[in-house]
């Protein structure tokens, strides 16, 4: 679960970095989107890199979900008889919301693919003009899309904060100092990711990007 999660985190940060190119301008952003389709050329045919990436991400997501399911079953099997009175478990808000947060993220990924990848639910839906797609998507009249995007990204932040901390613990950070460092790293990375992703829709909403 830690390994698949780390792969997904690396993708999220790479994707966020690409999204921030929208602040450079329409030409730069559209050129970046076109470049993604040509990575590996002429060794790889047009868009093959993207399909290889999508396949790898799909495997990582399925592995992450499978690992979460296995761990949940093991936890239930370790305590087959439920407590008569379940005590309150001390833990972070992120830890307590990992499961429903994962469901929200999964639903958002499906919508995001239909919106800005396939373009089927986007007002413009032009694969040759991704900048226009993003601007149309987060227009003030579509505030509900921005709201859903915000809720999903915040859920990702909570998920990421707890997930990175757990992954670092799984991979060996067992000392008190290592635990403190892991918590700090997880919090900083989660905040950076949330701020980076939300900067785009709110820039469009406020007219900074148009």
C-alpha positions as CSV (number, residue, x, y, z in Angstrom):
1,X,0.0,0.0,0.0
2,X,2.9,2.4,0.8
3,X,4.6,1.7,-2.5
4,X,1.5,2.2,-4.6
5,X,0.7,5.3,-2.6
6,X,4.1,6.8,-3.2
7,X,3.8,6.3,-7.0
8,X,0.5,8.1,-7.0
9,X,1.9,10.9,-4.9
10,X,4.8,11.4,-7.4
11,X,2.3,11.6,-10.2
12,X,0.1,14.1,-8.3
13,X,3.1,16.5,-7.8
14,X,4.2,16.1,-11.4
15,X,0.6,16.8,-12.6
16,X,0.4,19.8,-10.3
17,X,3.6,21.2,-11.7
18,X,2.2,21.0,-15.2
19,X,-1.1,22.6,-14.2
20,X,0.7,25.6,-12.8
21,X,2.0,26.4,-16.3
22,X,-1.5,27.9,-16.9
23,X,-0.2,31.0,-15.1
24,X,2.4,31.5,-17.9
25,X,-0.3,31.9,-20.5
26,X,-2.5,30.0,-23.0
27,X,0.3,29.4,-25.5
28,X,2.7,27.9,-23.0
29,X,-0.1,25.7,-21.4
30,X,-1.3,24.4,-24.8
31,X,2.2,23.7,-25.8
32,X,2.9,21.8,-22.7
33,X,-0.3,19.7,-23.3
34,X,0.8,19.0,-26.8
35,X,4.3,18.0,-25.6
36,X,2.8,15.4,-23.3
37,X,1.4,13.7,-26.4
38,X,4.8,13.6,-28.1
39,X,7.0,12.3,-25.3
40,X,9.1,9.4,-26.5
41,X,8.8,10.4,-30.2
42,X,9.9,9.1,-32.6
43,X,10.6,5.9,-30.5
44,X,7.0,5.9,-29.3
45,X,4.0,6.7,-31.5
46,X,1.7,9.7,-30.9
47,X,0.1,9.6,-27.4
48,X,1.7,6.2,-26.4
49,X,3.5,7.7,-23.5
50,X,0.2,9.0,-22.1
51,X,-1.4,5.6,-22.5
52,X,1.5,3.9,-20.8
53,X,1.3,6.4,-18.0
54,X,-2.5,5.8,-17.7
55,X,-2.0,2.1,-17.6
56,X,0.6,2.4,-14.8
57,X,-1.6,4.7,-12.8
58,X,-4.5,2.3,-13.1
59,X,-2.4,-0.5,-11.8
60,X,-1.2,1.6,-8.9
61,X,-4.7,2.7,-8.0
62,X,-6.0,-0.9,-8.2
63,X,-3.1,-2.1,-6.1
64,X,-3.8,0.7,-3.6
65,X,-7.5,-0.2,-3.3
66,X,-6.7,-3.9,-3.1
67,X,-4.1,-3.3,-0.3
68,X,-6.6,-1.2,1.6
69,X,-9.2,-3.9,1.3
70,X,-6.8,-6.6,2.5
71,X,-5.7,-4.5,5.5
72,X,-9.3,-3.8,6.5
73,X,-10.1,-7.5,6.3
74,X,-7.1,-8.4,8.4
75,X,-8.0,-5.8,11.0
76,X,-11.5,-7.3,11.3
77,X,-10.2,-10.8,11.4
78,X,-7.8,-9.8,14.2
79,X,-10.9,-8.9,16.3
80,X,-13.7,-11.2,15.2
81,X,-15.8,-10.4,18.3
82,X,-16.8,-6.7,18.4
83,X,-16.4,-4.7,21.5
84,X,-19.7,-4.4,23.6
85,X,-18.8,-0.7,23.9
86,X,-16.4,0.6,21.3
87,X,-14.0,3.2,22.9
88,X,-13.1,6.3,21.1
89,X,-10.0,5.9,19.1
90,X,-7.5,8.7,19.4
91,X,-6.2,9.7,16.0
92,X,-5.9,12.5,13.5
93,X,-8.9,13.7,11.5
94,X,-7.1,12.5,8.4
95,X,-6.7,9.0,9.7
96,X,-10.4,8.7,10.6
97,X,-11.6,9.9,7.2
98,X,-9.2,7.9,5.0
99,X,-11.9,5.5,3.7
100,X,-14.6,8.0,2.7
101,X,-12.0,10.4,1.5
102,X,-10.8,7.7,-0.8
103,X,-14.3,7.3,-2.2
104,X,-14.7,11.0,-2.8
105,X,-11.3,11.0,-4.6
106,X,-12.3,8.1,-6.8
107,X,-15.5,9.7,-7.8
108,X,-13.7,12.9,-8.6
109,X,-11.1,11.1,-10.7
110,X,-13.9,9.7,-12.8
111,X,-15.4,13.1,-13.3
112,X,-12.1,14.7,-13.9
113,X,-11.3,12.3,-16.7
114,X,-14.7,12.9,-18.3
115,X,-14.2,16.6,-18.0
116,X,-10.7,17.6,-18.8
117,X,-9.3,14.4,-20.5
118,X,-12.2,13.1,-22.6
119,X,-14.0,16.5,-22.7
120,X,-17.4,14.9,-22.7
121,X,-18.8,17.1,-19.8
122,X,-16.6,20.1,-20.5
123,X,-18.3,23.3,-22.0
124,X,-15.6,23.5,-24.7
125,X,-14.1,20.0,-24.8
126,X,-11.5,20.8,-27.4
127,X,-8.4,18.6,-27.1
128,X,-6.3,21.1,-29.0
129,X,-7.1,24.0,-26.7
130,X,-6.7,22.7,-23.1
131,X,-6.3,26.3,-21.7
132,X,-9.8,27.2,-23.0
133,X,-11.1,24.0,-21.5
134,X,-9.8,24.8,-18.1
135,X,-11.0,28.4,-18.2
136,X,-14.5,27.3,-19.3
137,X,-14.6,24.6,-16.7
138,X,-14.0,26.9,-13.7
139,X,-16.0,29.9,-15.0
140,X,-18.0,31.7,-12.3
141,X,-21.2,30.4,-13.7
142,X,-19.9,26.8,-13.0
143,X,-19.2,27.5,-9.3
144,X,-20.5,24.0,-8.4
145,X,-17.6,22.5,-10.4
146,X,-15.1,24.6,-8.5
147,X,-16.8,23.6,-5.2
148,X,-16.7,19.9,-6.0
149,X,-13.0,20.3,-7.2
150,X,-12.2,22.1,-3.9
151,X,-13.8,19.4,-1.7
152,X,-12.0,16.6,-3.7
153,X,-8.6,18.3,-3.4
154,X,-9.1,19.0,0.3
155,X,-9.9,15.3,0.7
156,X,-6.7,14.5,-1.2
157,X,-4.8,16.7,1.2
158,X,-6.2,14.8,4.3
159,X,-5.6,11.5,2.5
160,X,-2.1,12.5,1.6
161,X,-1.1,13.8,5.0
162,X,-2.0,10.6,6.7
163,X,-0.8,8.4,3.8
164,X,2.6,9.9,3.5
165,X,3.1,9.6,7.3
166,X,2.0,6.0,7.3
167,X,4.2,5.2,4.3
168,X,7.3,6.7,5.9
169,X,6.5,4.7,9.1
170,X,6.1,1.6,7.1
171,X,9.4,2.1,5.3
172,X,11.3,2.5,8.6
173,X,10.8,5.8,10.4
174,X,10.2,4.2,13.8
175,X,12.2,6.5,16.1
176,X,10.5,9.4,18.0
177,X,12.5,11.9,15.9
178,X,11.7,10.0,12.7
179,X,8.0,10.1,13.6
180,X,8.1,13.9,14.2
181,X,10.0,14.4,10.9
182,X,7.5,12.2,9.1
183,X,4.6,14.2,10.4
184,X,6.2,17.4,9.4
185,X,7.0,16.2,5.9
186,X,3.5,14.8,5.4
187,X,1.9,18.1,6.5
188,X,4.1,20.3,4.3
189,X,3.6,18.1,1.2
190,X,-0.1,18.0,1.7
191,X,-0.4,21.8,2.1
192,X,1.7,22.4,-0.9
193,X,-0.3,20.0,-3.0
194,X,-3.7,21.4,-2.0
195,X,-2.5,25.0,-2.5
196,X,-1.0,24.2,-5.9
197,X,-4.1,22.4,-7.2
198,X,-6.6,25.0,-5.9
199,X,-4.7,27.9,-7.2
200,X,-5.8,27.1,-10.7
201,X,-9.6,27.0,-10.3
202,X,-9.6,30.0,-8.0
203,X,-7.4,32.0,-10.4
204,X,-10.0,31.4,-13.1
205,X,-12.9,32.1,-10.7
206,X,-11.4,35.4,-9.7
207,X,-10.4,36.4,-13.3
208,X,-6.7,36.2,-12.7
209,X,-6.6,33.6,-15.5
210,X,-9.1,34.2,-18.3
